[in-house]
């Protein structure tokens, strides 16, 4: 697992992982302040180009 931190928003993190994913895909788990406590944002079995798009979207804050 690799954890990425946003440089300006300390509570925004993304964890990218391979464990439990199909070959050639990744999982992403996002941590950030959410208006509804306890809501988790995650994506699984995502190909690399889509992972990069998702990361760019979430970190372009």
C-alpha positions in Angstrom: 0.0 0.0 0.0 1.2 3.5 -0.8 -0.3 6.5 1.0 -0.4 9.9 -0.7 -1.0 13.1 1.3 -2.3 16.4 0.0 0.2 19.2 0.6 -2.4 21.8 1.6 -5.2 19.7 3.0 -3.7 17.6 5.8 -6.9 15.5 6.2 -7.0 14.4 2.6 -5.1 11.1 1.9 -5.4 8.4 -0.6 -4.2 4.8 -0.1 -3.4 2.8 -3.3 -3.2 -0.9 -2.9 -2.8 -4.2 -4.8 -3.9 -6.7 -2.1 -7.1 -8.5 -3.2 -7.3 -6.9 -6.6 -7.4 -8.6 -10.0 -4.1 -8.7 -11.9 -3.3 -5.4 -13.5 -5.7 -3.4 -11.3 -5.5 -1.4 -8.1 -7.7 -0.4 -5.2 -8.0 3.1 -3.8 -9.2 4.2 -0.4 -9.7 7.9 0.2 -9.7 9.6 3.6 -11.0 13.2 3.8 -13.5 15.2 5.8 -16.9 14.0 4.7 -20.2 15.7 5.6 -21.6 12.4 6.8 -19.3 10.8 9.4 -18.3 7.2 8.8 -18.8 7.3 5.0 -15.9 5.6 3.3 -14.8 6.3 -0.3 -13.1 3.4 -2.1 -12.7 1.9 -5.6 -11.5 -1.6 -6.4 -10.2 -3.4 -9.4 -9.4 -0.2 -11.2 -6.9 -0.1 -14.2 -4.0 2.3 -13.8 -5.2 5.0 -16.2 -8.5 5.3 -14.2 -6.5 5.3 -10.9 -4.5 8.3 -12.1 -7.7 10.1 -13.3 -9.3 9.5 -9.9 -6.3 10.7 -8.0 -6.0 13.8 -10.1 -9.7 14.6 -9.5 -9.4 14.2 -5.7 -6.1 16.0 -5.3 -7.0 18.9 -7.6 -8.5 20.8 -4.6 
